[in-house]
Amino acid sequence: MSQTAPRDPPRRLVAVGLAASFLLAGFLFTVLLYAGVTGRLSGDAPPDIVASAAIQAGCSLLAFGVLTWAMGLRAARLSPVDLRWVPGGGRGFPKGLGFGALPALVIMVLGVLTAGAAWSADGGTATEWFSNLTGLLALLGPAALAEEVIFRGLPLVVLARALGRWPAVVGLAVLFGAAHLFNPEITVIGLVNIVLAGVFLGLVFYLPGGLWTATGAHLGWNLTLASLAAPVSGLPLPVPGLDYAPGGPLWLTGGPFGPEGGVLATGVLLAAIGVVARVLAKEAQA
């Protein structure tokens, strides 16, 4: 049996209903958890943007993790292999880090070569930079895993079996983009690029290692941008020792939204999608 094939492939309507119920219930539970944790129900002031993102990631991971167990493992009778949690996760995660870090690094280099992007020292030390990297991992790691569980987990598995891989990957990538619609400094190009990133991650999900390879790629992308002092999807994450100037024009570099908001990222993401698609095509022919 294929690793991605559920034991009883659902009909299209059932698959769409299951995916929609999973997403709607998960987002509702996440909002309620977030409100409870931050005290918003009692009228307290919201946390700052970084703390808010960390709390949201934790709430999302808890809510969608429980739903994956209840709706995927129990109700739909999918196995961990069906959901692409195993096998090969331990090997897939570090490979995924490279899959995500490389295109992000290429975008940053292209920014230097074509748009005048540059870094300057801000007085921090190398020790502070490495210490901050640990904090970035603690923030970005759970966020990457949560978003992969949401958009490349149960919904992708059931929709791909009912509708086909490409419609499922693209459809969920559009929803992935919509989930970032209210990010700080969002632009049309940035929104398109997040959808393309969703397609890239959806295809990476089908490489050996499954969910863990996709999570590694997601984290590798975000961590590379953040460690080089660039905003991540509009979220500014100050880094000791470095200040990043994106250069211009904005449509090319992404400006305050970060490298994901520019045409440079569009080209690199399209190339990355093409590479992973070719790898998957060769695997299918083998």
C-alpha positions as CSV (number, residue, x, y, z in Angstrom):
1,M,0.0,0.0,0.0
2,S,1.2,3.5,-0.8
3,Q,2.3,5.5,2.2
4,T,-0.1,8.3,1.3
5,A,-3.2,6.2,0.6
6,P,-5.8,5.9,3.3
7,R,-7.3,2.4,3.8
8,D,-10.7,3.5,2.6
9,P,-10.4,6.4,0.1
10,P,-13.2,8.8,0.8
11,R,-15.5,10.1,-1.8
12,R,-14.9,13.7,-2.9
13,L,-17.7,15.2,-0.9
14,V,-16.7,13.3,2.2
15,A,-13.1,14.3,1.8
16,V,-13.9,18.0,1.3
17,G,-16.2,17.9,4.3
18,L,-13.6,16.3,6.5
19,A,-10.9,18.8,5.5
20,A,-13.3,21.8,5.9
21,S,-14.5,20.5,9.3
22,F,-10.9,20.0,10.4
23,L,-9.8,23.5,9.4
24,L,-12.9,25.3,10.8
25,A,-12.9,23.5,14.1
26,G,-9.2,23.9,14.5
27,F,-9.2,27.6,13.9
28,L,-12.1,28.0,16.3
29,F,-10.4,26.0,19.0
30,T,-7.2,28.0,18.4
31,V,-9.0,31.3,18.8
32,L,-10.6,30.2,22.0
33,L,-7.3,28.8,23.4
34,Y,-5.5,32.0,22.4
35,A,-8.1,34.2,24.0
36,G,-7.9,32.2,27.2
37,V,-4.1,32.2,27.4
38,T,-3.7,35.9,26.7
39,G,-6.6,37.0,28.9
40,R,-8.4,38.7,26.0
41,L,-11.7,37.4,27.2
42,S,-11.2,39.6,30.4
43,G,-10.2,42.6,28.4
44,D,-6.4,42.5,29.1
45,A,-4.1,44.2,26.6
46,P,-2.7,41.9,23.9
47,P,0.9,40.7,24.0
48,D,3.5,42.2,21.6
49,I,3.7,40.8,18.1
50,V,6.4,38.3,18.7
51,A,4.9,37.0,21.9
52,S,1.5,36.8,20.2
53,A,3.0,34.8,17.3
54,A,4.6,32.3,19.8
55,I,1.3,31.9,21.8
56,Q,-0.7,31.5,18.6
57,A,1.7,28.8,17.4
58,G,1.4,26.8,20.6
59,C,-2.4,27.1,20.6
60,S,-2.6,26.0,16.9
61,L,-0.3,23.0,17.5
62,L,-2.4,21.9,20.5
63,A,-5.8,22.4,18.7
64,F,-4.9,20.8,15.4
65,G,-2.9,18.1,17.0
66,V,-5.9,16.9,19.0
67,L,-8.1,17.2,15.9
68,T,-5.6,15.2,13.9
69,W,-5.8,12.4,16.5
70,A,-9.6,12.6,16.8
71,M,-10.6,13.1,13.1
72,G,-7.7,11.4,11.4
73,L,-6.5,8.5,13.5
74,R,-9.8,7.7,15.2
75,A,-12.7,8.8,13.0
76,A,-11.1,8.3,9.5
77,R,-9.0,5.4,10.7
78,L,-5.8,6.7,9.1
79,S,-2.5,5.4,10.3
80,P,0.6,7.5,11.1
81,V,2.0,6.1,7.8
82,D,-1.1,7.3,5.9
83,L,-0.6,10.8,7.4
84,R,3.1,10.7,6.4
85,W,4.4,11.0,10.0
86,V,6.6,7.9,9.5
87,P,8.8,6.3,8.3
88,G,11.9,8.4,7.6
89,G,11.0,11.4,9.8
90,G,14.3,11.5,11.6
91,R,16.2,11.6,8.3
92,G,13.6,13.9,6.6
93,F,13.8,16.8,9.0
94,P,17.5,17.7,8.5
95,K,17.1,17.2,4.7
96,G,14.1,19.5,4.8
97,L,16.1,22.2,6.6
98,G,18.4,22.3,3.6
99,F,15.5,22.3,1.1
100,G,14.1,25.4,2.8
101,A,17.3,27.2,3.7
102,L,18.9,27.0,0.2
103,P,16.2,29.0,-1.7
104,A,15.9,31.5,1.1
105,L,19.7,32.0,1.0
106,V,19.5,32.4,-2.8
107,I,16.9,35.1,-2.5
108,M,19.1,37.0,0.0
109,V,22.1,36.8,-2.3
110,L,20.1,37.9,-5.3
111,G,19.0,40.9,-3.2
112,V,22.6,41.9,-2.7
113,L,23.6,41.4,-6.3
114,T,20.5,43.0,-8.0
115,A,18.9,45.4,-5.5
116,G,21.6,46.8,-3.2
117,A,20.5,44.8,-0.1
118,A,23.1,45.0,2.6
119,W,23.9,44.3,6.3
120,S,25.5,46.5,8.9
121,A,26.8,45.8,12.4
122,D,24.6,47.1,15.2
123,G,27.0,46.6,18.1
124,G,25.9,43.1,19.1
125,T,28.4,40.2,19.5
126,A,28.7,36.8,17.9
127,T,27.8,35.2,21.2
128,E,24.6,37.2,21.4
129,W,23.8,36.3,17.8
130,F,24.1,32.5,18.5
131,S,22.1,32.9,21.7
132,N,19.4,34.7,19.8
133,L,19.4,31.8,17.3
134,T,18.2,29.5,20.1
135,G,15.3,31.8,20.7
136,L,14.4,31.9,17.1
137,L,14.4,28.1,17.0
138,A,12.0,28.1,20.0
139,L,9.7,30.5,18.2
140,L,9.8,29.4,14.6
141,G,10.0,25.6,15.2
142,P,6.6,25.1,16.8
143,A,5.1,27.6,14.3
144,A,6.5,25.7,11.3
145,L,5.2,22.3,12.7
146,A,1.8,23.8,13.5
147,E,1.3,25.2,10.0
148,E,2.4,21.9,8.4
149,V,0.0,20.0,10.6
150,I,-2.8,22.4,9.5
151,F,-2.1,22.7,5.8
152,R,0.0,19.7,4.8
153,G,-1.3,17.2,7.3
154,L,-4.7,15.5,7.4
155,P,-6.4,17.8,4.9
156,L,-3.8,17.2,2.2
157,V,-3.8,13.5,2.7
158,V,-7.6,13.1,2.3
159,L,-8.0,15.7,-0.4
160,A,-5.1,14.3,-2.5
161,R,-6.7,10.9,-2.5
162,A,-10.1,12.2,-3.5
163,L,-9.2,15.1,-5.9
164,G,-5.6,14.3,-6.9
165,R,-2.3,15.6,-5.6
166,W,-2.0,18.8,-7.6
167,P,-5.6,20.1,-6.9
168,A,-5.1,19.4,-3.2
169,V,-1.7,21.0,-3.0
170,V,-2.8,24.1,-4.8
171,G,-6.1,24.4,-3.0
172,L,-4.5,24.2,0.4
173,A,-1.7,26.6,-0.7
174,V,-4.4,29.2,-1.5
175,L,-5.8,28.7,2.0
176,F,-2.3,28.9,3.4
177,G,-1.9,32.3,1.7
178,A,-5.3,33.5,2.9
179,A,-4.2,32.7,6.5
180,H,-1.4,35.3,6.1
181,L,-3.8,38.0,4.6
182,F,-3.5,40.2,7.7
183,N,0.2,39.9,8.3
184,P,2.0,43.2,8.9
185,E,3.1,45.0,5.6
186,I,1.4,42.4,3.4
187,T,1.5,43.1,-0.4
188,V,-0.1,41.4,-3.4
189,I,3.3,40.0,-4.4
190,G,3.9,38.8,-0.9
191,L,0.5,37.0,-0.9
192,V,1.3,35.3,-4.2
193,N,4.6,34.2,-2.9
194,I,3.1,32.7,0.3
195,V,0.8,30.7,-2.0
196,L,3.8,29.6,-4.0
197,A,5.6,28.7,-0.8
198,G,2.5,26.6,0.1
199,V,2.8,24.7,-3.2
200,F,6.5,24.1,-2.6
201,L,5.9,22.8,0.9
202,G,3.0,20.7,-0.3
203,L,5.2,19.0,-2.8
204,V,8.0,18.6,-0.3
205,F,5.5,16.8,1.9
206,Y,5.6,13.9,-0.6
207,L,9.3,13.5,-0.4
208,P,10.7,10.8,1.9
209,G,10.2,11.9,5.5
210,G,6.7,13.4,4.8
211,L,5.5,15.8,7.4
212,W,8.9,16.1,9.0
213,T,10.6,16.9,5.7
214,A,8.0,19.6,5.1
215,T,8.4,21.0,8.6
216,G,12.2,21.1,8.2
217,A,11.8,23.0,4.9
218,H,9.4,25.4,6.5
219,L,11.7,26.0,9.4
220,G,14.8,26.2,7.2
221,W,13.2,28.9,5.1
222,N,12.0,31.0,8.0
223,L,15.1,30.5,10.2
224,T,17.5,31.5,7.3
225,L,15.6,34.8,6.8
226,A,15.3,35.6,10.5
227,S,18.9,34.7,11.3
228,L,20.0,37.2,8.6
229,A,17.8,39.9,10.2
230,A,15.2,40.0,7.5
231,P,11.5,40.1,8.4
232,V,9.6,36.8,8.1
233,S,6.3,37.2,6.3
234,G,6.1,40.8,7.7
235,L,7.1,39.8,11.2
236,P,10.2,41.8,12.4
237,L,12.6,39.7,14.5
238,P,15.5,41.8,15.7
239,V,18.8,40.0,15.6
240,P,21.8,41.1,17.8
241,G,24.8,42.0,15.7
242,L,23.0,42.6,12.4
243,D,20.8,45.2,10.7
244,Y,19.4,44.3,7.3
245,A,18.6,46.9,4.6
246,P,16.6,45.2,1.7
247,G,17.5,47.7,-1.0
248,G,14.9,48.5,-3.7
249,P,12.6,48.8,-5.4
250,L,10.0,47.3,-3.0
251,W,8.4,45.1,-5.7
252,L,11.7,43.5,-6.2
253,T,12.9,43.0,-2.6
254,G,9.7,42.9,-0.6
255,G,10.7,45.9,1.5
256,P,9.3,45.8,5.1
257,F,7.4,42.6,4.5
258,G,10.7,40.8,4.0
259,P,12.2,39.0,1.0
260,E,9.0,36.9,0.6
261,G,7.3,40.1,-0.6
262,G,9.4,40.6,-3.8
263,V,9.7,39.3,-7.3
264,L,13.1,37.8,-6.5
265,A,11.3,35.4,-4.2
266,T,8.7,34.6,-6.9
267,G,11.3,33.5,-9.3
268,V,13.2,31.4,-6.8
269,L,10.0,29.7,-5.5
270,L,8.9,28.8,-9.0
271,A,12.3,27.3,-9.6
272,A,12.1,25.3,-6.3
273,I,8.7,24.1,-7.2
274,G,9.9,22.9,-10.5
275,V,12.9,21.0,-9.0
276,V,10.7,19.2,-6.4
277,A,8.1,18.4,-9.0
278,R,10.7,16.8,-11.2
279,V,12.1,14.7,-8.3
280,L,8.6,13.5,-7.5
281,A,7.9,12.7,-11.2
282,K,11.2,10.6,-11.4
283,E,10.2,8.8,-8.2
284,A,6.8,7.9,-9.7
285,Q,8.4,6.5,-12.8
286,A,11.0,4.4,-10.8
